[in-house]
């Protein structure tokens, strides 16, 4: 409790009057995302192009893992989520929010700052209303906050992000209503209670989801296994690497289906020099075709 009190004191001392939560300035955002090769939003958040997000939507955790591992990003996958639409993939730019267990003096400070900005409602709607097309809202609700969204606010997230969604280290409510929405959501549990017991303390700052640190502007890729977090500077490599994996797997299955080869002769790479040459020619041709799509 003493640490939370100290945090409240630091928050009050460091933020200007009327500031709502701890948030990177534009200069700080640029400082903490220095390898971003793309344009940025007005607040400095990396803006991975829509065209890359569209291609990233076809990726899986396995497609990204080799690139991440080679770059020494070994803690960028988190699983064991409940997934609202397990058969649907998701990709988008992270807009992050951090919550802490509710404490009256801290909550009063934060809410007075939000109201000073002219916002009349709670902190979770303050964050939700900032979403833009292509965003994925990534919320650290310390794994215990119930009902972060129900069907109404989830519908808004789908409308605002268009192709994005929500990842919440916490709970949602009204699964029956959520099931009828297009919005993709990764969540830990369901509970009928509305969001409570939590105070918004950070917006577009680093957050922790399970064992992963998420930075604002990271590309969040969701599949049936969980979420993979790709820094902006690695997304092009991930997309290209995924194409190579796809072509490799396509060719491998074609050869195995002939019934002429044992698995070790083809997978993970062909052993015969003639087959190696055949594969390289096939890869060159198919990569060119797929990159035009």
C-alpha positions, 0 to 999 in steps of 0.5 A: 500500500505504501508503494501505491501511495508513493506512486500517487504522490509522484503522479501528483508532483510530476504531471501538470494540473489537469493531466489525466494519467501518466502518458508519454509526451511525443518526444518521449514516445519517439525516444522509447520507440527509436527503431520505428521505420514508419510514420507516426501519429500526432502523439508520436505512436508508431504508425505501421502502414495499413498495407502491412497490417493487412498482410500481417493479418494472415500471420500466425505465431509460428510465422513470426517466431523465427524473426523475433527469436533471431532478433532476441525477442524471446518474450513476445508471445502470450497464450492461454487466453479465451478468444471470442472468435477462435477462427478469426485472426487479428492484427493491429497497432497497439494502443496501451492502457494500464490499470491498478487496483482502485485506491480512492485518493489516486482515483480521485486525482486521476478522475479530476484530471480526466474531467478537467479535459472535458470528459464526463465518464469513466477512465475505460471509456476515456481510453476506448474513445481514443481508438483509431482504425487499425488499433488493438486496445491492449489493457493491463487490468492486472488479471482481476478487473471484471467486465472491462467491456460488455456488448455495447462498448465492444461494439464501439471498439469494432466500429472504431478500429474496423479491423482491430480489437481488444486484448485485456489482461482481465475480464469481459461481460455479456458473452452472449451479446459479444458473440454476435459482434464482429469485434475480436477480443482476447480475454482472461475470464467472463463475469457479469459485473461491470468494470470496477475496482480499477484505476486508470494510471497509464495511457500509451505507455509500456504495459505487461500482458502475461509475460510480454511487454507491449509498447505503444505502436507494436503490431499485435497479431492474434491467432488461435494460440494467442497473441504475438507482439511484433515491434514495428521494425520487425513487421516487414521481416515477419511478413516476408518470412511468413511468405517463405514459410508458406511457400516452403510448406506448400512445396513440401506437401506437394512433394510428400503427396506424390508418395515418392519420398520419405519425410526425411528426404523432403522435410525440413529441407530437401537433401537431394541436389536436384530437389534443392534446385527444384525447390529454389526455382519454385520458391523464386517463382511463387514468392514473386507471385505472392508479393504481387498480391 
